[in-house]
Amino acid sequence: MASTLKLSQLPVGTRATVRGFPGQGPAFLRLREMGVLPGISITLVRAAPLGDPLEIQVRGYNLTLRKSEAEHVLVEPADDQ
């Protein structure tokens, strides 16, 4: 099993599986409403030139997250990279 890291630390182009995110607060609600849930596969598509925001692909669409939100999402990089 690969180690988990923050979504904000994931290299661009890497696929990963969401393993955890905050259990409460506005970040939790926004992520849940957008379909970012534990067990879901995501890909970090790109990061803005200064690193904020980040664009991820989740459930067939692209979603932009603030880096501060991505700090709370724990992911496990896919082994087939």
Secondary structure as GFF3:
##gff-version 3
##sequence-region A 1 81
A	DSSP	beta_strand	5	6	.	.	.	ID=ss1
A	DSSP	three_ten_helix	7	9	.	.	.	ID=ss2
A	DSSP	beta_strand	15	20	.	.	.	ID=ss3
A	DSSP	alpha_helix	26	33	.	.	.	ID=ss4
A	DSSP	beta_strand	41	47	.	.	.	ID=ss5
A	DSSP	beta_strand	54	58	.	.	.	ID=ss6
A	DSSP	beta_strand	61	65	.	.	.	ID=ss7
A	DSSP	alpha_helix	67	70	.	.	.	ID=ss8
A	DSSP	beta_strand	74	77	.	.	.	ID=ss9
###
